[in-house]
Amino acid sequence: MFVGKHAISDIEFDVDIDLTSSNSTVIINAMSAAVRDVGATIMSVENFGFGENEGFTATLILAESHMSIHTWPEYNLATVDIFMCGDCDAFAALEFFYNYLESAELKFVKKTESKINRGWVNVS
């Protein structure tokens, strides 16, 4: 049995998408909606912008673990890390996150992802 699921994704956005700290609210809203959709509980939200026209880092601390994002506007790139234990599904949260971004017109041109079952335990 695995105690959690870990989803990691690199997302390359269209060149006209704002990945700076000035647009962090839209992306953090997408993160929050994704984790709530799979039944996770948000304990706190941390967000740090690296300056005007620079990227940002945001982390949602969950009762079930975490979701984080790091952006590089100069490369049109964001990296996402979601780990969830219990009944919450990080893989489903990642899919919801992609769909939310598309519906918010944050179009991306490429995504690469790893979906990993983690924390194998022997239950007898």
C-alpha positions as CSV (number, residue, x, y, z in Angstrom):
1,M,0.0,0.0,0.0
2,F,1.2,3.5,-0.7
3,V,0.5,6.4,1.7
4,G,0.5,9.1,-0.9
5,K,0.7,10.3,-4.4
6,H,3.2,12.8,-5.7
7,A,2.6,14.8,-8.9
8,I,5.4,16.9,-10.4
9,S,4.9,19.0,-13.5
10,D,6.9,21.5,-15.7
11,I,4.6,23.8,-17.6
12,E,5.7,26.0,-20.5
13,F,3.3,28.8,-21.1
14,D,2.5,30.9,-24.2
15,V,4.8,33.9,-24.4
16,D,2.0,36.4,-23.5
17,I,1.1,34.8,-20.2
18,D,2.0,36.8,-17.1
19,L,4.0,34.6,-14.7
20,T,5.3,37.5,-12.6
21,S,4.4,38.1,-8.9
22,S,1.8,40.7,-10.1
23,N,-0.3,37.8,-11.4
24,S,0.3,35.4,-8.6
25,T,-3.3,35.7,-7.3
26,V,-4.8,34.0,-10.3
27,I,-2.4,31.1,-10.1
28,I,-2.8,30.7,-6.3
29,N,-6.6,30.7,-6.8
30,A,-6.1,27.8,-9.3
31,M,-3.9,25.9,-6.8
32,S,-6.5,26.5,-4.0
33,A,-9.4,25.3,-6.2
34,A,-7.4,22.2,-7.3
35,V,-6.7,21.0,-3.8
36,R,-10.2,21.8,-2.5
37,D,-11.6,19.8,-5.5
38,V,-9.9,16.7,-4.3
39,G,-11.0,17.2,-0.7
40,A,-7.7,18.5,0.8
41,T,-7.6,21.0,3.6
42,I,-5.6,24.2,3.3
43,M,-3.7,25.0,6.5
44,S,-1.8,28.1,5.2
45,V,-0.7,29.8,2.0
46,E,2.7,31.3,1.6
47,N,3.6,33.5,-1.4
48,F,6.9,35.3,-2.2
49,G,7.5,37.5,-5.2
50,F,11.1,38.1,-6.3
51,G,10.5,41.7,-7.5
52,E,8.7,43.7,-10.2
53,N,8.6,41.7,-13.4
54,E,10.1,38.7,-11.6
55,G,8.7,35.3,-10.8
56,F,7.2,34.0,-7.5
57,T,7.1,31.0,-5.3
58,A,3.8,29.9,-3.6
59,T,3.2,27.0,-1.3
60,L,-0.1,25.7,0.1
61,I,0.5,23.8,3.3
62,L,-2.2,21.1,3.5
63,A,-3.3,18.8,6.2
64,E,-2.5,16.1,3.6
65,S,0.9,17.6,2.7
66,H,1.5,20.4,0.2
67,M,1.2,22.0,-3.3
68,S,3.9,24.4,-4.5
69,I,4.7,26.4,-7.7
70,H,7.8,28.3,-8.8
71,T,7.6,30.6,-11.8
72,W,10.3,31.9,-14.2
73,P,8.7,34.5,-16.5
74,E,11.9,34.9,-18.5
75,Y,11.5,31.3,-19.7
76,N,7.6,31.2,-19.7
77,L,8.0,28.3,-17.2
78,A,6.4,27.2,-14.0
79,T,7.1,24.1,-12.0
80,V,4.5,22.5,-9.8
81,D,4.9,20.0,-7.0
82,I,1.9,18.3,-5.3
83,F,2.1,15.6,-2.6
84,M,-1.0,14.3,-0.9
85,C,-1.7,11.4,1.4
86,G,-4.9,9.7,2.5
87,D,-7.9,9.8,0.2
88,C,-6.7,13.0,-1.6
89,D,-5.4,12.4,-5.1
90,A,-2.5,14.6,-6.2
91,F,-2.9,13.3,-9.8
92,A,-6.5,14.5,-9.9
93,A,-5.5,17.8,-8.4
94,L,-2.9,18.3,-11.1
95,E,-5.5,17.7,-13.8
96,F,-7.9,20.1,-12.2
97,F,-5.1,22.7,-12.0
98,Y,-4.4,22.3,-15.7
99,N,-8.1,22.7,-16.6
100,Y,-8.5,25.8,-14.3
101,L,-5.5,27.5,-15.9
102,E,-7.0,26.8,-19.4
103,S,-10.4,28.2,-18.3
104,A,-8.6,31.3,-16.9
105,E,-7.0,31.7,-20.3
106,L,-3.5,30.9,-19.0
107,K,-2.7,28.9,-22.1
108,F,0.3,26.6,-22.1
109,V,2.1,25.0,-25.0
110,K,3.7,22.0,-23.3
111,K,3.5,20.1,-20.0
112,T,5.7,17.3,-18.7
113,E,4.8,15.4,-15.6
114,S,5.7,12.7,-13.3
115,K,3.1,10.8,-11.3
116,I,4.6,8.8,-8.5
117,N,3.1,6.5,-5.8
118,R,5.1,7.1,-2.6
119,G,5.5,5.8,0.9
120,W,5.1,2.1,0.4
121,V,4.0,0.4,3.6
122,N,3.3,-3.3,4.4
123,V,-0.2,-3.7,6.0
124,S,-1.0,-7.1,7.3
